[in-house]
Amino acid sequence: MKQRKVGQLAAVGSTSNNTHPSVGTDSDLDALQLEFEITAVGGTPTVSWLFQGSNDGLEVTDANSDWHTLEVLPDDAATELATVQTKTAVGVYGASLDLKRRPVTKVRLVTSANTNVTYEAEAYGYVDDR
């Protein structure tokens, strides 16, 4: 599969609670890879991936009517988990979404963290070139 960066979900050195700007996805992508990197931790942040434009039946509407949470597949798990995740240590945490099964047009990140947590996040798209 070919990989290309879709966009920056949280700038390098982000701190505190934030609803970050959305990033659009391209219609030719087969999958979306989400990366959340904690560079300093003095608390326990929660990470929520929100999506727009999905026609999946498992959607759960959040406070903004046009944004939805979807289950994502964490890099270290064999089954999908709810999109809200708690992170406790410095490191890179990844999750993926099959866009052929759950088409979305935009993704954004919502974080809950104290000012002692520093992080960044990026989204990458994959195209099956086989």
N, C-alpha and C positions, 0 to 999 in steps of 0.2 A: 504494500500500500504506500502511496505517496502521501507525505505529510506537508502541510503548510500552516503557517501561523494565521489564525483568524483574527486575533486581537488581544489586547491587554485588558484584563478584567479588573485588575487593581495594580496601581503603580508600585514600583519598587519602593520600599520604605513606608508603606501604608500602615496606619495605626488606628485604633479605636473602632467605634461602631460606624458602619458605612453601608449605604446602598450605592453601589458603584454604577457607573454608566454602562449601558448595554452594548453588546457587540453583536453585529449581524452575522448570520451564517449564509453560505452560498448554497444555491439549490443543487449543485452537482456533488456535494459532499455526501459520503456514505456514513461517516461517524464523526463524533466530536469528542476530543480528549480535553479534559479540564485539569489544570494543575494549580495547586495552592501550595505555596512555599512559605513556611514559617522560618524567618531568619533570626528572631529573638523571641523568647517566650517567658512571660512572667505571670501568666494567667492561663485560662483555658478558653480559647476562642471557639465559637460555633461558626460553621460555614454553611450557607444555604445557596444552592444553585437554583435560579429562577429562569423559566423559559416562556417564550411567547410564540404563538402560532402553532402549537401542537394540536393534532386531532386525536390524540390518544385518549382512550376511555378511562384510564386510571388517573387522570388529572385531579389535583386538589387545588381549588382556587385559594389564593392568599388574599391579603387585604386589598391588593390592587387587582381589579376585576379582570384585566387582560393578561396578567402574569400568572404562571402556574408552577407548582413544584412537581417534579417527576422523579421517579426512582432512577438512580444512576448505578453504574457498576463500578465500585471501587477497585483500584488496581490489585488490592490484596484480598479480594473476596470473589467467590465463585457465583454468588447470587446478588441480585440487585438489592440495594438498600435505600431507605428514605433519603431524600436529598439533604436534610439537615444533619450535619455531622459535627461531632465534637473532636477537636484536635488538642493534644496535650504536650507535644514535644516539637523541638526544632526538626524540620525535615520537609521533604516534598511529598505531597499527598495528591494522588491522581484519581480521576473518575472518568468514565466514558459513557456516551449515549449513542445508541444506534439510530441514526437519522432516517434510515429507510423504514424502520419500525415506528419511530416517534419523530416525525418531521417537526422541526422548530425553525423559526426564522431569526430569533434573537435569544441571547443568553445574557444573564447578568448575575453578579455576585452580591450577596448580602452577608455582612459579617457582624458578629457580636464579639468584641474583644476590648480589654482595657488598654490603656496607653502603654503598657509594658510589653505588648505583643506587636511585633513588626512582621509584615507579610507582603507578598505579592501574588498575583494570579494571572494566568494566561490561558487562552483557548487555542487549540490546534484542530484543524480539520483533516480528515483522511479521505482519500479517494482510492477505491479498489481498482488498481490498474492492471489486474490480471486478465 
